[in-house]
Amino acid sequence: MSEDVNPFESLQSQIDDAAAVLDVGDDVIERLKHPERVLETNLTIERDDGTLERFTAFRSQFNGDRGPYKGGIRYHPGVSRDEVKALSGWMTYKTAIVDIPLGGGKGGIVLDPDDYSEAELERLTRSFARELRPLIGEDRDIPAPDVNTGQREMNWIKDTYESLENTTEPGVITGKALDSGGSEGRVEATGRSTVIAAREAFDYLDKDLEGATVAVQGYGNAGWIAAKLIDEMGATVVAASDSSGGIYDPDGFDPVAAKDHKNETGSVVGFEGRKEITNEDVLTLDVDLLIPAALENAIDADLAEDVEADVISEAANGPLTPKADEVLEGKDVFVIPDILANAGGVTVSYFEWVQNRQRFYWSEERVNEELETVIVDAFDALVDTYEEHDLENPRTAAYVVAIQRVADAFAEAGSWP
């Protein structure tokens, strides 16, 4: 990729695009372009060999006008202050577009978890939980899994918080294992919302999903589940990739078998002799639907020139740069923005939080039905705004809906010294 893009600047650019349509004061828009607070902390743990190592960690609380801060914690070498600020902002507008009563937050630790033992990761996670303890709580800030974290890490955070607070508070964090207060349907939620949104877009565009060709860039949890579910809807998955490379078969392949191969070998590459291609090749195939499900900035303006998909459903956060958006808009590619497409994760996290508060748990069928309703309603709101204002792309429509909701909540609360 040739374009070096700051994700926080991308977020602010997206807000500015929507602000041009909104009847919201510039002073309010300025407020909604910046986080309310950012924690930066140094964590020091003892390694298994007895040496000490320091890690930098962040938690950004972007906006709480509509409810407690909500957002994941990622473990990745690329974690930075600007990245978590951007991700917490996207989460703010993600919860708003799907109209759940939460704000936006995000956190992360700068590390490659593959370089550390499980015991070291547990010590590090618990150390971070101690630092977060004054900030988090089921009515304040509710973390969740993100890149390279999952149920294991969430369970550690929950246990650390509850032990230090001498309480039982499962709603302090979501994405937990079922026996620790997690929700049915949470693991599949992000991939599920990605394909529900894609299905609605195909219907809106009067395109047939049955037999449509699909490429999935990034074959982690969101990517492979999206592939599995879109295959069940009758589409044909012809390409997939992970950090090691990609595979392609114009006749399609079984996405579950490809995942099994990845589990056994560490990559989709080599799956049943399928043609090996690069990640960039996956993004530029001539397919009906492209699902970018890796990290942000996967498609810049140069690469966008070669994108041939008709519809893009963003399972990842911020996979397109603003300049890539402009290019794809000129090519009439219908982009379902991340704040809607991948909102299944935070929506079912909200369901988990509700269940934790009520101490009453739902069936997977109910979770999936409720998620379906939320995503379909959000897509309808996006389309109504897209058409009402004759907007140039669906992303701006999503931000118009979301920012208006946050601005209304701020105005209704009033201000005082």
LINUR-V106348 format. One record per backbone hydrogen bond with DSSP energy under -0.5 kcal/mol. NH is the residue of the N-H (numbers start at 1). CO is the residue of the C=O. Records with the same first field share a line. If there is no record, write none. Layout:
BEGIN
NH: CO + CO
END
This chain:
BEGIN
4: 2
5: 3
7: 5
10: 6
11: 7
12: 8
13: 9
14: 10
15: 11
16: 12
17: 13
18: 14
19: 15
20: 16
21: 18
22: 18
24: 22
29: 25
30: 26
31: 27
32: 28
33: 30
34: 31
36: 61
37: 61
39: 59
40: 38
41: 57
43: 41 + 55
45: 53
47: 45 + 51
50: 47
53: 45
55: 43
57: 41
58: 108
59: 39
60: 106
61: 37 + 59
62: 60 + 104
63: 104
67: 64
69: 140
71: 142
73: 144
74: 107
75: 147
76: 74 + 109
79: 76
84: 80
85: 81
86: 82
87: 83
88: 84
89: 85
90: 86
91: 87
92: 88
93: 89
94: 90
95: 91
96: 92
97: 93
98: 94
99: 96
100: 95
102: 100
103: 68
104: 63
105: 70
106: 60
107: 72
108: 58
109: 74
110: 56
111: 76 + 109
113: 111
115: 112
116: 113
121: 117
122: 118
123: 119
124: 120
125: 121
126: 122
127: 123
128: 124
129: 125
130: 126
131: 127
132: 128
133: 129
135: 132
136: 132
137: 141
140: 137
141: 137
142: 69
143: 141 + 172
144: 71
146: 73
149: 146
154: 150
155: 151
156: 152
157: 153
158: 154
159: 155
160: 156
161: 157
162: 158
163: 159
164: 160
165: 161
166: 162
167: 162
169: 167
172: 169
173: 170
174: 143
180: 177
181: 178
182: 177
186: 183
189: 185 + 186
192: 188
193: 189
194: 190
195: 191
196: 192
197: 193
198: 194
199: 195
200: 196
201: 197
202: 198
203: 199
204: 200
205: 201
206: 203
207: 202
209: 207
211: 234
212: 209
214: 236
215: 289
216: 239
217: 215 + 291
218: 216 + 241
224: 220
225: 221
226: 222
227: 223
228: 224
229: 225
230: 226
231: 227
232: 228
233: 229
234: 231
235: 230
236: 212
237: 235
238: 214 + 236
239: 214
240: 247
241: 216
242: 245
245: 242
246: 277
247: 240
248: 275
249: 238
252: 249
253: 237
255: 253
258: 254
259: 255
260: 256
261: 257
262: 258
263: 259
264: 260
265: 261
266: 262
271: 268
272: 270
273: 270
274: 271
275: 248
277: 246
282: 278
283: 279
284: 280 + 281
285: 282
287: 285
288: 213
289: 213
290: 311
291: 215
292: 290
293: 217 + 291
297: 318
298: 295
299: 319
300: 298
304: 300
305: 301 + 302
306: 303
307: 303 + 304
308: 285
310: 287
311: 288
312: 334
313: 290
314: 312 + 336
315: 292 + 313
316: 292
318: 316
321: 299
325: 321
326: 322
327: 323
328: 324
329: 325
330: 326
331: 327
332: 329
333: 328
334: 310
335: 333
336: 312 + 334
337: 335
340: 337
341: 337
342: 338
343: 340
345: 342
347: 343
348: 344
349: 345
350: 346
351: 347
352: 348
353: 349
354: 350
355: 351
356: 352
357: 353
358: 354
359: 355
360: 355
367: 363
368: 364
369: 365
370: 366
371: 367
372: 368
373: 369
374: 370
375: 371
376: 372
377: 373
378: 374
379: 375
380: 376
381: 377
382: 378
383: 379
384: 380
385: 381
386: 382
387: 383
388: 384
389: 385
390: 387
391: 386
397: 393
398: 394
399: 395
400: 396
401: 397
402: 398
403: 399
404: 400
405: 401
406: 402
407: 403
408: 404
409: 405
410: 406
411: 407
412: 408
413: 409
414: 410
END
